[in-house]
C-alpha cells in the first residue's frame, strides 16, 4: 500500500484509542483485508468512541490481525516515502518500508469487541465549514469532567440550519451554518463530547461533505440529548461516539437583545495587542480595556507588578467604557471571528460582552457569536 494513505488512515483510527485502556485489547487497531484483497479496513474502539478507515491495497489473501495502535501509528508515520509491505507469521506482524523493517506482536483478535453500527443518516454538511465551526466553538467547552454537560458541544439541527454551541458557564460560543438535511422538517439535537468532535474534524478531508448519522426514534421526531449515538462519515473514514446524557443549557436567552455601546475593531491588530499586553498577566489576571471614541487602551498589571499598556484605533459608539477579561477568554473570542473586523457589543460594565463577526450585508445576522463574562476590577 502507499505509505501516505496508510499513515493517514492509521492516524485517523488511532486518535480515539485510550492511553490507559480498561482492557488491553482496546489499545489495539484491528486490521482486516477485504475478501477480494483490494482494501484494508482499520478500526478502533474504546466502548465510547469507534473509528474506522479504509485504504487501497494489493493483497494476495484476506485476513485480520490486532496490533498495538499507537505504536503502529508512530512506525508508519516515520517510514520513508513509497510503498509499505505487511505480512504475518504466526503471532508476529511485519511492517516493511524501504530499508526499515519492524516486527510487532499481535494481540488476541477473539477478545476484541464488535464495533457499533452507524445510526440512521439525518443529513450532510460541507466538511470545511463544519470543521471551522467546531474549531471556533470548542475552546468555550469546559474541561471539568465533573460537569459532563459543560464538556460537550451541542449540535442543534433545525430544518437547513445547524448551530454548534459550547459553554463553560463563563462564556458561550455559537456558530450557525447551513447544512443539507435528509428531512427538511428535521428538529433534533445532540450533545457530543467536545474533545471527540474536535479530534474528528481535524481528520476530515477538505472540499468534501460529512454525512451525519444520529440515533432517533424516526424521521422528524424529537431527540433528547443523550439518547444514543452520533456518527460522522467522510470518504472512507467513519467515527461514532456516544452522546452525553444530559440536558444542555437554554443558551438563546443568554444573549442580550439590545446593546448600549459597540466597537468595530480590526481583529488582527487587536489580537496581537492582547498577546503583547498579556505577557505581564497570569491566566486569571484581568486584562483591562478602556474604550473611548476612536481608541481602546489595553492595560495589564498594577502596583509593584510588571505592567503593560498599548492603545490601538477602533470605531466606537457609546459612552466611555472600562471592562476587564481573562486574556485567554479574550483571545478565544477574537480568534473565533473569521472576518477581518469584529463587533464588540456591550450593555454594562459588569454585564457580559458579545463578540461577533461583521456580516457581509447590512441587516444580516452574524454567523459567529461569543458571549463572555467580564471580570470585576476595583
Beta strands, then each sheet from edge to edge (+ up, - down):
strand 1: 28-33
strand 2: 39-45
strand 3: 49-56
strand 4: 63-68
strand 5: 84-89
strand 6: 92-97
strand 7: 100-105
strand 8: 121-126
strand 9: 152-158
strand 10: 161-167
strand 11: 171-178
strand 12: 180-181
strand 13: 187-193
strand 14: 209-214
strand 15: 229-234
strand 16: 237-242
strand 17: 261-266
strand 18: 286-292
strand 19: 295-300
strand 20: 308-313
strand 21: 315-317
strand 22: 321-326
strand 23: 341-346
strand 24: 353-357
strand 25: 368-372
sheet 1: 4+ 1- 2+ 3- 16+ 15- 14+ 8- 12+
sheet 2: 5+ 6- 7+
sheet 3: 13+ 9- 10+ 11- 25+ 24- 23+ 17- 21+
sheet 4: 20+ 19- 18+ 22-
end
